């Protein structure tokens, strides 16, 4: 029977949606269960954020693999440190102490042992957590227990990171949109149809109602129906290549408009609470949304208008009974020597932040779209 029965890493949620953002503190514990006395070489908790893209394509008889990754931060805290190995002498590694301010013993007696930790998420711009067909953005807590001449014991858990949605500092999100379209019918349908469509703004929170206002002229010989579709586009970038996955998410149909009739129509489409936020601040992954408004005309191609929209994460609700933060254990949280109490506002970022591992330059991928690249088809 192995001496180390299990290693488990857990953390405490800070709100009902179980989300975290830049500057938040995350507290948890590594639980180690052992069957008999054993000597530990090292025990650590690692916190990291990264993006990764990987897919392959067949070109004749050759298979080409496309891969790219971004690293946002990586930090280790040691409960038990192997002093025979050289470690970095910087803020990305730290030695944690027990509640008496002493180093943890590397000899663990039988039973269950709990090692508390606290990290602070760096004050830097990072994309929200994401998982797609060939790419992902992950924020991970990983515990590792090492012993001499034994296979390492590991456990990990992901946290759901969301980018802060600051509408006031991004006026583009509040920009109204307005487009018109007219079409002359041919073959089985005669006459013309036209629509003038407006959106009150561009950015919408999860759970919010998206209001579409339209003036429709049906000067054709057939009845027409206004239809609405929100679709999502995932784009992955690696080695100069781009891969796109598109999916229709919501479809709604308005009341029919008879021939030779002009009508003002209004539609409110509720953004689902669980719709993933837009991502425009990652250099290798983008998540975009569009609203397609079109007129369903029998026996004719449908005139349509596409609007780029940005889905913003809803403000999290604080947890009803937040657990106390791990404190008094003689260690410093990453980036902050005085972590905030649970439920309090996170500290303001320093005037000149110095993240451990700043992400690669985002280039043209700003936090929100410039709306200059929406002219292409799906």
C-alpha positions as CSV (number, residue, x, y, z in Angstrom):
1,X,0.0,0.0,0.0
2,X,1.4,3.4,-0.9
3,X,2.3,5.8,1.9
4,X,0.6,8.8,0.3
5,X,-3.1,7.9,-0.2
6,X,-4.2,11.1,-1.9
7,X,-3.4,14.8,-2.7
8,X,-6.3,17.2,-3.3
9,X,-6.4,20.9,-4.1
10,X,-9.6,23.0,-3.4
11,X,-10.5,26.7,-3.3
12,X,-13.2,28.9,-1.8
13,X,-15.7,30.6,-4.1
14,X,-16.1,34.4,-3.6
15,X,-19.5,34.8,-5.4
16,X,-22.5,32.8,-6.6
17,X,-21.3,32.5,-10.1
18,X,-17.9,31.1,-8.9
19,X,-15.9,33.6,-11.0
20,X,-12.7,35.5,-10.4
21,X,-11.2,38.6,-12.1
22,X,-8.0,40.5,-12.0
23,X,-6.9,41.6,-8.6
24,X,-9.1,39.1,-6.7
25,X,-7.6,37.0,-4.0
26,X,-8.2,33.2,-4.2
27,X,-7.7,31.1,-1.1
28,X,-7.8,27.4,-0.7
29,X,-6.0,24.4,0.6
30,X,-4.0,21.3,-0.4
31,X,-5.1,18.2,1.5
32,X,-2.7,15.3,1.8
33,X,-3.7,12.0,3.3
34,X,-1.0,9.5,4.2
35,X,-1.2,5.9,5.6
36,X,2.1,5.9,7.4
37,X,5.1,8.0,8.2
38,X,6.7,9.2,5.0
39,X,9.4,11.7,4.0
40,X,8.4,14.4,1.4
41,X,10.9,15.8,-0.9
42,X,8.7,18.8,-1.9
43,X,5.1,19.9,-1.8
44,X,4.0,22.9,-3.8
45,X,0.9,24.7,-5.2
46,X,1.2,26.3,-8.6
47,X,-1.1,29.0,-10.0
48,X,-0.9,29.8,-13.8
49,X,-2.9,31.2,-16.6
50,X,-2.3,30.3,-20.3
51,X,-3.9,30.0,-23.7
52,X,-3.3,27.2,-26.1
53,X,-4.3,26.4,-29.7
54,X,-3.6,23.1,-31.5
55,X,-5.0,21.5,-34.7
56,X,-3.8,19.5,-37.7
57,X,-4.6,19.6,-41.4
58,X,-4.0,17.2,-44.2
59,X,-2.3,18.6,-47.3
60,X,-2.1,15.7,-49.7
61,X,0.0,13.0,-48.0
62,X,1.3,15.4,-45.4
63,X,-0.2,16.2,-42.0
64,X,0.6,19.7,-40.8
65,X,0.2,20.5,-37.1
66,X,-0.5,24.1,-36.1
67,X,0.2,25.1,-32.5
68,X,0.5,28.4,-30.6
69,X,0.3,29.4,-26.9
70,X,0.3,32.4,-24.7
71,X,1.5,32.5,-21.1
72,X,-0.1,35.1,-18.8
73,X,1.5,34.3,-15.4
74,X,2.9,31.4,-13.4
75,X,3.7,31.4,-9.7
76,X,4.7,28.6,-7.3
77,X,4.4,28.5,-3.5
78,X,6.2,25.8,-1.6
79,X,4.9,24.2,1.6
80,X,7.9,21.8,1.6
81,X,10.9,22.7,-0.5
82,X,13.7,20.5,-1.8
83,X,16.7,22.5,-0.9
84,X,19.0,20.3,-3.0
85,X,17.5,21.8,-6.1
86,X,18.1,25.4,-7.2
87,X,15.0,27.6,-7.2
88,X,14.3,31.0,-8.7
89,X,15.1,33.9,-6.4
90,X,12.1,36.0,-7.4
91,X,8.5,36.7,-6.7
92,X,7.3,33.7,-8.8
93,X,8.4,31.3,-6.0
94,X,7.8,31.6,-2.2
95,X,8.2,29.5,0.9
96,X,5.0,29.2,2.9
97,X,5.1,28.8,6.7
98,X,2.6,27.2,9.0
99,X,0.4,29.0,11.5
100,X,3.2,29.2,14.0
101,X,5.4,31.0,11.5
102,X,7.6,27.9,11.0
103,X,8.5,25.8,8.0
104,X,6.5,22.7,7.5
105,X,8.2,19.4,8.4
106,X,9.1,17.2,5.5
107,X,8.2,14.1,7.5
108,X,4.5,13.6,7.6
109,X,2.8,11.3,10.1
110,X,-0.3,9.2,9.3
111,X,-3.5,11.1,8.9
112,X,-5.0,14.0,6.9
113,X,-2.9,17.2,6.7
114,X,-4.2,20.5,5.4
115,X,-1.9,23.2,3.8
116,X,-3.7,26.5,3.3
117,X,-2.7,29.0,0.6
118,X,-3.7,32.4,-0.8
119,X,-2.9,33.9,-4.2
120,X,-3.8,37.2,-5.7
121,X,-4.7,37.2,-9.4
122,X,-2.3,39.6,-11.2
123,X,-3.5,43.1,-12.1
124,X,-3.1,42.7,-15.8
125,X,-5.4,42.4,-18.8
126,X,-6.1,38.8,-19.5
127,X,-8.9,37.0,-21.5
128,X,-11.7,35.1,-19.9
129,X,-11.6,31.3,-19.4
130,X,-12.6,29.5,-22.6
131,X,-12.8,26.1,-24.1
132,X,-13.3,25.5,-27.9
133,X,-12.9,22.8,-30.5
134,X,-9.1,23.4,-31.0
135,X,-8.2,25.9,-28.3
136,X,-8.6,26.9,-24.7
137,X,-7.8,29.6,-22.1
138,X,-7.2,28.1,-18.7
139,X,-6.5,29.4,-15.2
140,X,-5.3,26.5,-13.1
141,X,-4.3,25.6,-9.5
142,X,-2.0,22.6,-9.5
143,X,-0.6,20.8,-6.4
144,X,2.4,18.5,-6.7
145,X,3.9,16.2,-4.0
146,X,7.3,14.7,-4.8
147,X,9.2,11.9,-3.0
148,X,12.5,10.3,-3.7
149,X,12.3,7.3,-6.1
150,X,8.5,7.7,-6.4
151,X,6.1,9.0,-9.1
152,X,4.9,12.5,-8.3
153,X,1.4,12.8,-6.9
154,X,-0.6,15.6,-8.6
155,X,-4.0,17.2,-8.5
156,X,-5.4,20.3,-10.2
157,X,-8.5,22.4,-10.5
158,X,-9.6,25.1,-12.9
159,X,-11.0,28.5,-11.8
160,X,-13.4,30.5,-14.0
161,X,-11.7,33.8,-14.8
162,X,-13.7,36.6,-16.4
163,X,-12.5,39.9,-17.8
164,X,-13.9,43.0,-16.0
165,X,-16.5,44.7,-18.1
166,X,-15.9,48.4,-17.8
167,X,-18.5,50.0,-20.0
168,X,-17.7,53.5,-19.0
169,X,-14.1,53.3,-20.3
170,X,-15.2,51.6,-23.6
171,X,-17.6,54.0,-25.3
172,X,-17.7,51.7,-28.4
173,X,-19.9,49.3,-26.3
174,X,-22.6,52.0,-26.0
175,X,-22.4,53.0,-29.7
176,X,-25.8,52.6,-31.5
177,X,-26.0,50.7,-34.8
178,X,-28.1,51.4,-37.8
179,X,-28.3,49.7,-41.2
180,X,-30.6,49.6,-44.2
181,X,-31.3,47.1,-46.9
182,X,-33.6,46.9,-49.9
183,X,-34.0,44.2,-52.5
184,X,-35.9,43.8,-55.8
185,X,-37.7,40.5,-56.1
186,X,-37.3,38.3,-59.2
187,X,-38.8,35.2,-60.9
188,X,-41.6,33.9,-58.6
189,X,-42.0,37.0,-56.5
190,X,-42.4,40.6,-57.8
191,X,-41.9,44.0,-56.2
192,X,-39.4,45.1,-53.6
193,X,-38.8,44.7,-49.9
194,X,-36.8,47.0,-47.6
195,X,-35.8,47.2,-44.0
196,X,-34.3,49.9,-41.8
197,X,-32.9,48.3,-38.6
198,X,-31.5,49.9,-35.4
199,X,-29.8,48.6,-32.2
200,X,-29.6,50.9,-29.2
201,X,-26.0,49.9,-28.5
202,X,-23.3,47.3,-29.2
203,X,-22.4,45.7,-25.8
204,X,-24.9,43.5,-23.9
205,X,-24.5,41.8,-20.6
206,X,-25.4,38.1,-20.0
207,X,-29.1,38.0,-19.1
208,X,-29.8,41.4,-20.7
209,X,-32.5,42.1,-23.3
210,X,-31.2,43.1,-26.8
211,X,-33.8,45.4,-28.4
212,X,-34.1,45.4,-32.2
213,X,-36.2,48.1,-33.8
214,X,-37.0,47.9,-37.5
215,X,-39.1,49.6,-40.2
216,X,-40.1,47.1,-42.9
217,X,-41.6,47.9,-46.3
218,X,-43.2,44.9,-48.0
219,X,-43.9,46.1,-51.5
220,X,-43.8,42.6,-52.9
221,X,-46.4,40.2,-54.0
222,X,-45.9,37.8,-51.1
223,X,-46.1,37.7,-47.3
224,X,-42.7,38.1,-45.5
225,X,-41.5,37.3,-42.0
226,X,-38.8,39.1,-40.1
227,X,-36.3,36.7,-38.5
228,X,-33.5,37.1,-36.0
229,X,-30.4,35.0,-35.3
230,X,-27.5,35.4,-32.9
231,X,-24.5,33.4,-34.0
232,X,-21.1,32.9,-32.6
233,X,-17.7,32.7,-34.3
234,X,-14.6,31.1,-32.8
235,X,-11.3,32.0,-34.5
236,X,-8.1,30.3,-33.7
237,X,-4.7,31.5,-34.9
238,X,-1.4,29.6,-35.2
239,X,1.7,29.7,-37.5
240,X,0.1,32.3,-39.7
241,X,-3.1,30.2,-40.2
242,X,-6.6,30.8,-39.0
243,X,-9.3,28.3,-38.2
244,X,-12.9,29.4,-37.8
245,X,-15.9,27.6,-36.2
246,X,-19.4,29.2,-36.5
247,X,-22.6,28.2,-34.7
248,X,-26.1,29.6,-34.6
249,X,-27.2,30.0,-31.0
250,X,-30.6,31.8,-31.0
251,X,-33.3,32.0,-33.6
252,X,-36.6,33.9,-33.3
253,X,-39.4,34.7,-35.8
254,X,-41.5,37.8,-35.9
255,X,-45.1,38.2,-37.0
256,X,-45.8,38.0,-40.8
257,X,-46.1,41.2,-42.8
258,X,-48.7,41.1,-45.6
259,X,-48.0,42.2,-49.2
260,X,-48.1,46.0,-49.9
261,X,-47.7,46.8,-46.2
262,X,-45.3,48.9,-44.2
263,X,-44.8,48.2,-40.5
264,X,-42.6,49.2,-37.5
265,X,-41.6,46.1,-35.6
266,X,-39.8,45.7,-32.3
267,X,-38.2,42.6,-30.8
268,X,-36.4,42.0,-27.5
269,X,-34.0,39.0,-27.5
270,X,-32.8,37.9,-24.1
271,X,-29.1,37.1,-23.9
272,X,-28.8,33.7,-22.1
273,X,-27.1,33.9,-18.6
274,X,-24.7,31.2,-19.6
275,X,-23.6,32.6,-23.0
276,X,-19.8,32.8,-23.0
277,X,-18.4,36.3,-23.0
278,X,-16.8,37.8,-26.1
279,X,-13.0,37.5,-26.2
280,X,-11.1,40.2,-28.2
281,X,-8.0,40.5,-26.0
282,X,-6.2,37.2,-26.8
283,X,-3.7,37.1,-29.7
284,X,-4.5,33.4,-30.6
285,X,-8.2,33.0,-29.8
286,X,-11.2,35.3,-30.6
287,X,-14.8,34.8,-29.6
288,X,-17.2,37.1,-31.6
289,X,-20.9,37.4,-31.9
290,X,-23.2,38.9,-34.6
291,X,-26.9,39.5,-34.8
292,X,-28.4,38.6,-38.2
293,X,-31.7,40.3,-39.1
294,X,-33.3,39.0,-42.3
295,X,-36.6,38.8,-44.1
296,X,-37.9,35.4,-45.0
297,X,-39.3,35.7,-48.6
298,X,-40.7,32.5,-50.2
299,X,-39.0,31.5,-53.5
300,X,-36.4,34.3,-53.2
301,X,-33.1,34.9,-51.5
302,X,-33.5,36.6,-48.1
303,X,-32.2,40.2,-47.7
304,X,-30.2,40.4,-44.4
305,X,-28.3,42.8,-42.2
306,X,-25.5,41.7,-39.8
307,X,-24.6,43.6,-36.6
308,X,-21.5,42.9,-34.5
309,X,-22.4,42.6,-30.8
310,X,-20.2,42.1,-27.7
311,X,-21.4,39.8,-24.9
312,X,-20.2,41.1,-21.5
313,X,-20.1,39.0,-18.3
314,X,-22.8,39.8,-15.8
315,X,-21.7,41.3,-12.5
316,X,-21.2,38.5,-10.0
317,X,-23.3,38.3,-6.8
318,X,-21.2,38.0,-3.6
319,X,-21.5,34.6,-2.0
320,X,-24.1,34.4,0.8
321,X,-21.8,32.8,3.3
322,X,-18.2,33.4,2.2
323,X,-15.6,31.3,4.0
324,X,-12.9,33.2,6.0
325,X,-9.7,33.9,4.1
326,X,-6.7,31.8,5.1
327,X,-4.7,34.2,7.2
328,X,-2.1,34.2,9.9
329,X,0.0,31.4,8.4
330,X,3.1,33.5,8.0
331,X,3.1,33.8,4.2
332,X,2.5,36.5,1.7
333,X,0.0,36.2,-1.1
334,X,1.4,36.7,-4.6
335,X,1.6,40.4,-5.4
336,X,-0.1,41.5,-2.1
337,X,1.2,41.3,1.5
338,X,-2.2,42.2,2.9
339,X,-5.0,40.3,1.1
340,X,-8.5,41.9,1.4
341,X,-11.0,40.3,3.7
342,X,-13.7,38.3,2.0
343,X,-16.5,40.4,0.6
344,X,-14.4,43.6,0.5
345,X,-13.4,45.4,-2.6
346,X,-10.1,44.3,-4.1
347,X,-7.2,46.7,-3.7
348,X,-6.5,49.1,-6.5
349,X,-3.6,48.2,-8.8
350,X,-0.3,50.0,-8.3
351,X,0.6,53.0,-10.4
352,X,3.2,51.0,-12.3
353,X,2.3,47.3,-12.1
354,X,5.1,44.8,-12.6
355,X,3.5,41.4,-13.5
356,X,5.6,38.3,-13.3
357,X,5.2,37.1,-16.9
358,X,3.4,39.7,-19.0
359,X,1.5,38.2,-21.9
360,X,2.9,38.6,-25.4
361,X,1.7,41.7,-27.3
362,X,-1.8,41.5,-28.4
363,X,-1.2,43.3,-31.7
364,X,-4.4,44.1,-33.4
365,X,-6.6,42.2,-30.9
366,X,-7.8,44.9,-28.5
367,X,-10.2,44.2,-25.6
368,X,-13.2,45.2,-27.8
369,X,-13.5,45.0,-31.6
370,X,-12.8,47.9,-33.8
371,X,-15.7,46.7,-36.1
372,X,-13.5,46.9,-39.1
373,X,-13.3,43.2,-39.7
374,X,-16.9,42.3,-39.7
375,X,-17.5,42.7,-43.4
376,X,-16.6,39.1,-44.2
377,X,-19.1,36.3,-44.3
378,X,-19.7,34.0,-41.4
